[in-house]
Amino acid sequence: MMRRPAALIALCAGLALSTHTMAAELPQRWVSAGGALSEWISALGGEQRLVGVDTTSQHPESLKALPSIGYQRQLSAEGVLSLRPDVLVGTEEMGPPPVLAQIRKAGVRVELFSSKAELRAVEENLKHLGALLGNEKQASELAGDYRQQLEQVHKQVEQAQAGQQAPGVLLLVGHAGAKPMIAGQGTAGDWLLRQAGGRNLAEHQGYKNFSVEALAALNPDVLVFSDRALSGEQALSALLKENPALAASRAVREQRLVSLDPTLLVGGLGPRLPATLHELAGSFYPAAKASLNP
């Protein structure tokens, strides 16, 4: 039996110790504030590390069983610290800032991610999460698959637009039908509409309230609505009851109305969005719906 040189044994021992140390340094108890981030953590196999999530983290269903830290923009230091996390992750939407400062002062890592509606932001977020979870390889694979799915949607939308003009669309986000906000430029809602081949009629930046009259005057071909309190037919009924002038719009007259899960619009672009884009594109281009199915 050959003797291993002492230097080789020392090197192997050093590598083993280094690997063990790196694993120990990875945060084990996570709190996540932001629906899309929580979904990506689950997709990367990190769900077992989550000890708390915010109210926008509704997918996968299993996350609903975790302790809640409240709404991502209105966190309390006590609520987060009571879960004894090693790390709090969230986007720049997370706050308020004094609470984050208090959490940092208590020794908890606060890792910030981008909520920008851009593919590059998704790729950077996945790279960051992969490093924190010690799962860089899967993070890279997920990013590549995401890009591929979006490219597929783009091709299908281009084919559909060869036979139909892009419809004028609005996305309304409300609460039990009251005071809907319209998704303007730079929002996740605007990104969704455009990626699915819609022409967003709202030209303002961010989310903004419109008067019912101004809203009706935009006269969308398709109306996408998202309600934080209601879903489906209940959300639509509440919207039309609170905003009766909408009934005269082309979208309502022709029943081109699409319900959207509000959690898709929070915390950046999440893993469910490519499938949602397929559905939206089918609603925007009904004549080409069969070819738009994934």
N, C-alpha and C positions, 0 to 999 in steps of 0.2 A: 504494500500500500504506500503510495507516494505521500510524502509530507507536504502540506500546503505551506508556502512561505509565510512567514509572520506578517509581512506587509499586506499580502492578499487577504489573510484572515482579518486584519485590522480594517481593511477597506470594506469588506463585506459587512463587518459588524457596524462600521460607521454608516453605511448605506441603510442598513436595517433600522438603526437608531434614528437616522434622519427621516425615513419614511414614517416611522411611528410618531415622531415629533410633529411632522406635518399634519398627520391625521388627527392628532390630539388638538392642534391649533384650529382646525376647522370648527366653526360654530355648530353646536349640537342642538341647542334649543332656539327655535326660530319663531318670531312673530312677524306676520306679513300684513301690510296695509296696502291693498290694491288688488282688485279682482284678477287682472291679467297676470300680475306677478305671482299670485298664489297658484294660478293654473299652471304657469311655467314651472314652478317649484315641484308641483305634483307630477308634471310630465317628465321631469328630470329625476324622478324617484326620490324626492326629498320630503314627501308628505309626512313621513313618520317623524320628521324633525320639527314639524309645526306644532307649537303649543298654544297658539292663538292667532286669530285672523280678524280683519275688520268686516263691517257689514256688507261691503261690496264683494267679498269673497264667497260666492255662492256655488262655484263649480270647481271640481267635481262635487257631487252631492255630499260626499263624506266630510267635506270641510264644515258643513253646517253643524256638525256635532262638536266642533272645537269651541273653546271659550271665545267670546267676542270682545274686542277692544273698542267697539263703537265705530263711528264713521271716520274714514281716513283723514279728513280735514279737521276733525274735532277730537283728537286723541287726548287722553288724560295720562299724565306720567304714572299716576298710581295704578291705573288699570293695566298698563303695559308692564310696569315693574313687578306687579303682583304675580306675574307668570314666570318670573325669574329667567328671562331670555338671555341668551348670549348675544343675539343680534336682532335688530328690528330692521326690516327691509320695506322700502316704499319708494314712490316716485316723488318728484318735486311737488305733486299735489298734496302730499302728506304734511300734516301740521297740527296745531300752529307751531311756529318756530321756537317760542319759549319752552314749549313742552319737549320738543326734540332736544333742546339744549339741556334740559333737566335730566332727560333719559341718558344722554351722553355723560353727564356729570356723575351719574350713578354707576358708570362703568360698563354700560351696554353699548356695543357697536351699533351705529346707525349707518346703514348702507343705502345710498340713494341711487335710483335708476331713472331712466328717461320715460316720460309718458308721451313723447312726440309721436305723431301718427306718421312714422317713416319706417321703411324696411331696415334702414341702417340702425335705427334705435333698437329694433327687435334683436338684431344680430349682436349689438353691443350689450344689451341686457342679458342675452343668453350666455355670452362669453363671461360676463361678470358673475352670473349665477352659477355657471359651470365651475368657475374657480372657487367660489365659496363652498360649493357642495363636493368639490373634489371629483367632478364628473365632466371635465372639459370635452372629452371625446363625444359623449352623447349630446352635449350642448351644441357642438359644431354640426353634428348630423341633423339635429332638429332645425337649426338655422338654414341649412342647405335644403332640407325638405320643404320648409316654409316658403323659401324663395321659389322653389319649383312649383309649388301649388299656386302661388300668385301669378307666375308666368303662364300657367295653364289657363287661369281665369282671364288674363289679358288677351290671350289668343282667341278664346271663345267669345269674348265681348267684341273684339274686332270683327269676327265673322258675323255676329249678330248685327253690328252697326252697318254692315254692307247692305242690309236690306231694310233697316229702320233707323230713323233719326233718333238721336239720344233724347230720352224724355226729360222734361223739366221736373225736378224732384225737390221736395222739402222734407227735412227730418225734424220732427217736433218731439221734445223731451218734456214731459210734464209730471204732475203728481195728482192723481185722481182727476185728471182732465183739466185742472185749473192752471192758468198762467203758463202755457207751454213756452219753453225756450226753443229758439230755432238755431240749429247747428250751422254755424258759418265757417269761413275759411280757417284752416289751421286746426280744426277739431278732428277727433277720431270719427265723429259722425260724417263730416265732410269727406274724409278719406274713404270711408265705406261707400258712400254714394258714388264717388268718382271711380273707385276701383271696380264697382259693379256696372259701370257704364252710364251712370246717371249724370245729368247736368244740374248741379246744385244752384237753385235760383237765389239762394241767400248769399250776398256778396260781402257782408260784414265779417269782421274778425271775431272768433270765439262764439260763445252762446249768448243770445240776446232775446229779450222779450219784444214782441211786436204787438201793436194794437190788432184786434180781431179784423178790423177793416183792411189794414195794411197786409195782414196775412192772407186774407181772402183775395186781395187784388193781385197777389203773385200767381194765383190760379195754376197750381201745379198739375202736371199730368198724373203724377203718382205721389201719394202722401205716405211717408214712413213715420210711424208714431211709436214712441217708447215711453212707458209710464212706470214710475218708481213704486207705485202702490197697487196698480191693477195690471191685468194682462189680457190679451186677446180682445174678444167682443166687449168685455166690460170696460176695458181701457178706451176703446173706440167710442162706445156709447157715452162715456163720461166726457170725452173730448168734444164730441159734437153737441152735447147738452150745454157745456160751459162756453162753447164757441160756435153758436148757431150759424154765423155768417159763413163758416166753412162749408156748409151744406151746398152752397152755390158753386163751389169749385169743381173743376173738371174731374179731379181725382175722385171726389165723393159721388158725383153724378154717375161716373162710369165704374164705380166700385173698385178703383185701383188703389187699395189701401193695404199697407203691409205693417204688421206688428213686429217690433224688434226688442229683444231682451236688453234692458238698460245696463246690465252688468258688462255687456260687450264694449261699452263706451268709457269704462273707467280703468285707470292704471296702465294705460298704454295699449298696444296691440297684442292680443292674446291668441292662444292656439286654436280657438274655435272660429276665428274670423274667416279663414279661407272657405269653410263650409257655408258660412253665412253669406259670403259674397256670391257663391253659386246660387243660393236661394234668391237673393236680391236681384241678380242678373236675370233670373228666370221671370221675376215679376216685372222687371223693366222691359224685357224683350219677350213677350209671351209667344210671338210667332216662331221664335227660335228656341223655345224652352227645352225641347227634347235634346237638342245638341248642346245645351248649357249644363246638362246634368253631368256630375263628375263621374 
